[in-house]
Amino acid sequence: MVSKLEVELGREKLERNWSEAELGKVKTFWDVTKQELENKKHELINKEGSAEAAEERHQLEIKVRPSAAYQKITTPNTPFFAGRVHSETHDA
């Protein structure tokens, strides 16, 4: 009878050890995954901030600097403007 109980006790200890090992694996997986999620959240926040800053700079550049097409049309040294001036002098 004592021998049978010792065998059962040994089996229970093995199962407990296995369960504790599995619990440790799950906890480690949880901790690693949670940290990865936090890192990704921070990366996303940083990227969103960078995108917003880039958009603000872009909008400022649009307001401050006329477009390249507008500059070509209004600059007298460009072929578009020079051609019009040239044709007007021949017509007159």
C-alpha positions in Angstrom: 0.0 0.0 0.0 2.8 2.4 0.9 4.6 1.5 -2.3 1.5 2.2 -4.3 1.1 5.7 -2.7 4.8 6.4 -3.3 4.4 5.6 -7.0 1.3 7.8 -7.2 3.2 10.6 -5.4 6.1 10.4 -7.9 3.6 10.6 -10.8 1.9 13.6 -9.3 5.2 15.3 -8.8 6.1 14.7 -12.4 2.8 16.1 -13.6 3.2 19.1 -11.3 6.7 19.8 -12.6 5.5 19.4 -16.2 2.6 21.8 -15.5 4.9 24.4 -14.0 7.2 24.1 -16.9 4.3 24.7 -19.4 3.1 27.6 -17.3 6.5 29.1 -17.4 6.6 28.8 -21.2 3.2 30.4 -21.6 4.2 33.2 -19.2 7.4 33.8 -21.1 5.6 33.8 -24.4 3.1 36.3 -23.0 5.8 38.6 -21.7 7.7 38.6 -25.0 4.6 39.1 -27.0 3.4 41.9 -24.8 6.8 43.7 -25.1 6.7 43.3 -28.9 3.3 44.8 -29.0 4.4 47.8 -27.0 7.4 48.3 -29.3 5.2 48.2 -32.4 2.8 50.7 -30.8 5.8 53.1 -30.2 7.0 52.6 -33.7 3.5 53.4 -35.1 3.3 56.5 -33.0 6.7 57.6 -34.2 5.8 57.0 -37.8 2.5 58.8 -37.5 4.3 61.8 -36.0 6.9 61.7 -38.8 4.2 61.6 -41.4 2.3 64.5 -39.8 5.5 66.5 -39.6 6.3 65.7 -43.3 2.7 66.7 -44.3 3.0 70.0 -42.4 6.4 70.8 -44.1 4.8 69.9 -47.5 1.9 72.2 -46.9 4.2 75.0 -45.9 6.3 74.5 -49.0 3.2 74.7 -51.2 2.2 78.0 -49.6 5.7 79.5 -49.6 7.0 78.3 -53.0 4.9 78.6 -56.2 4.7 75.5 -58.2 7.3 74.7 -60.8 4.8 74.9 -63.7 3.7 78.4 -62.5 7.4 79.5 -62.4 8.0 78.3 -65.9 5.1 80.2 -67.3 5.9 83.4 -65.5 9.6 83.5 -65.9 10.8 85.5 -68.9 13.8 83.3 -69.6 11.8 80.2 -70.3 11.0 79.1 -73.9 7.2 79.4 -73.1 7.5 83.1 -72.2 10.3 83.9 -74.7 8.3 82.4 -77.6 5.3 84.7 -76.8 7.5 87.8 -76.5 9.3 86.8 -79.8 6.0 86.3 -81.7 4.7 89.7 -80.4 7.8 91.5 -81.7 7.4 90.0 -85.2 3.8 90.9 -85.4 4.2 94.5 -84.4 
